[in-house]
Amino acid sequence: MSNSNSLCEKIKDLIDIDLRLNIKELAATLNYHPFYLGEVFKKNEGCTLHKYLIQERLKKANELICTTQIPLDEIAFMCGFSSHAHFSVSFKKAYHVTPGHLRRHI
């Protein structure tokens, strides 16, 4: 495994552990510049680190909405969104339904 693949696996592992980490925090944890981390990730994974992070946050949020009764604003925080509004907009863009609508119809 190349060093860049190994670095991408470390990034993914950290995101799995704590979805609330942002790119600057990931970079600081791994002792790299955020720009470099983003470049390596995009080259190896085919998508930006930001896009991957949002996708992982939304996947977890979707799972929590469908399997728990945790309040939506708490799910937003747990999954690393800065506000319920940002969470709701991102969720609707990805899943074509709001988190509240999904919760009401499961």
Kinemage of the C-alpha trace (Angstrom):
@kinemage 1
@onewidth
@group {chain A} dominant
@subgroup {mainchain}
@vectorlist {calphas} color= white
{ca met a 1} P 0.000 0.000 0.000
{ca ser a 2} L 1.399 3.376 -0.957
{ca asn a 3} L 1.885 6.171 1.543
{ca ser a 4} L -0.964 8.176 0.014
{ca asn a 5} L -3.340 5.182 0.209
{ca ser a 6} L -2.299 4.666 3.809
{ca leu a 7} L -2.941 8.348 4.531
{ca cys a 8} L -6.421 8.123 2.967
{ca glu a 9} L -7.206 5.084 5.120
{ca lys a 10} L -6.117 7.021 8.219
{ca ile a 11} L -8.361 9.919 7.192
{ca lys a 12} L -11.332 7.582 6.724
{ca asp a 13} L -10.647 5.906 10.061
{ca leu a 14} L -10.602 9.255 11.868
{ca ile a 15} L -13.845 10.296 10.194
{ca asp a 16} L -15.435 6.982 11.217
{ca ile a 17} L -14.391 7.636 14.807
{ca asp a 18} L -15.621 11.253 14.951
{ca leu a 19} L -17.815 12.765 12.244
{ca arg a 20} L -17.536 16.149 13.943
{ca leu a 21} L -13.923 16.589 12.870
{ca asn a 22} L -13.388 19.179 10.166
{ca ile a 23} L -10.634 19.182 7.556
{ca lys a 24} L -8.364 21.492 9.582
{ca glu a 25} L -8.684 19.208 12.609
{ca leu a 26} L -8.017 16.110 10.498
{ca ala a 27} L -4.926 17.764 9.046
{ca ala a 28} L -3.645 18.829 12.468
{ca thr a 29} L -4.210 15.337 13.882
{ca leu a 30} L -2.237 13.789 11.026
{ca asn a 31} L 0.411 16.566 10.947
{ca tyr a 32} L -0.294 17.673 7.382
{ca his a 33} L -1.443 20.914 5.812
{ca pro a 34} L -5.199 20.850 5.025
{ca phe a 35} L -4.530 21.646 1.345
{ca tyr a 36} L -2.122 18.721 1.020
{ca leu a 37} L -4.557 16.377 2.733
{ca gly a 38} L -7.287 17.431 0.308
{ca glu a 39} L -5.055 16.970 -2.725
{ca val a 40} L -3.941 13.484 -1.695
{ca phe a 41} L -7.488 12.446 -0.877
{ca lys a 42} L -8.913 13.678 -4.195
{ca lys a 43} L -6.133 12.023 -6.191
{ca asn a 44} L -6.637 8.662 -4.475
{ca glu a 45} L -10.370 8.603 -3.822
{ca gly a 46} L -11.740 10.508 -6.813
{ca cys a 47} L -13.762 12.983 -4.742
{ca thr a 48} L -12.905 15.888 -2.527
{ca leu a 49} L -12.320 15.323 1.158
{ca his a 50} L -15.125 17.788 1.921
{ca lys a 51} L -17.588 15.843 -0.238
{ca tyr a 52} L -16.573 12.552 1.372
{ca leu a 53} L -16.955 14.027 4.856
{ca ile a 54} L -20.449 15.360 4.072
{ca gln a 55} L -21.476 12.018 2.525
{ca glu a 56} L -20.352 10.128 5.622
{ca arg a 57} L -22.129 12.575 7.927
{ca leu a 58} L -25.342 12.248 5.918
{ca lys a 59} L -25.132 8.443 5.836
{ca lys a 60} L -24.868 8.329 9.612
{ca ala a 61} L -27.643 10.886 10.028
{ca asn a 62} L -29.925 8.875 7.751
{ca glu a 63} L -29.223 5.746 9.795
{ca leu a 64} L -29.961 7.554 13.066
{ca ile a 65} L -33.189 9.079 11.740
{ca cys a 66} L -34.431 5.665 10.625
{ca thr a 67} L -33.363 3.656 13.677
{ca thr a 68} L -33.661 5.986 16.679
{ca gln a 69} L -35.887 8.653 18.164
{ca ile a 70} L -32.982 11.028 18.826
{ca pro a 71} L -34.155 14.601 18.136
{ca leu a 72} L -33.111 15.871 14.704
{ca asp a 73} L -31.142 18.836 16.070
{ca glu a 74} L -29.137 16.417 18.219
{ca ile a 75} L -28.509 14.162 15.214
{ca ala a 76} L -27.276 17.209 13.298
{ca phe a 77} L -24.788 18.000 16.062
{ca met a 78} L -23.700 14.359 16.500
{ca cys a 79} L -22.981 14.117 12.775
{ca gly a 80} L -20.877 17.276 12.657
{ca phe a 81} L -23.233 19.828 11.128
{ca ser a 82} L -22.831 23.388 12.352
{ca ser a 83} L -26.579 23.997 12.511
{ca his a 84} L -29.892 22.226 12.071
{ca ala a 85} L -30.541 24.416 8.996
{ca his a 86} L -27.277 23.377 7.314
{ca phe a 87} L -28.051 19.752 8.125
{ca ser a 88} L -31.568 19.976 6.715
{ca val a 89} L -30.450 21.644 3.474
{ca ser a 90} L -27.614 19.145 2.961
{ca phe a 91} L -29.877 16.194 3.741
{ca lys a 92} L -32.575 17.334 1.325
{ca lys a 93} L -30.002 17.942 -1.419
{ca ala a 94} L -28.658 14.392 -1.005
{ca tyr a 95} L -31.868 12.434 -0.338
{ca his a 96} L -34.550 14.676 -1.913
{ca val a 97} L -36.508 14.711 1.342
{ca thr a 98} L -36.081 16.659 4.573
{ca pro a 99} L -34.971 14.839 7.730
{ca gly a 100} L -38.317 15.684 9.375
{ca his a 101} L -40.319 14.312 6.469
{ca leu a 102} L -38.301 11.097 6.484
{ca arg a 103} L -38.774 10.673 10.223
{ca arg a 104} L -42.544 11.170 9.936
{ca his a 105} L -42.845 8.581 7.155
{ca ile a 106} L -40.890 5.613 8.490
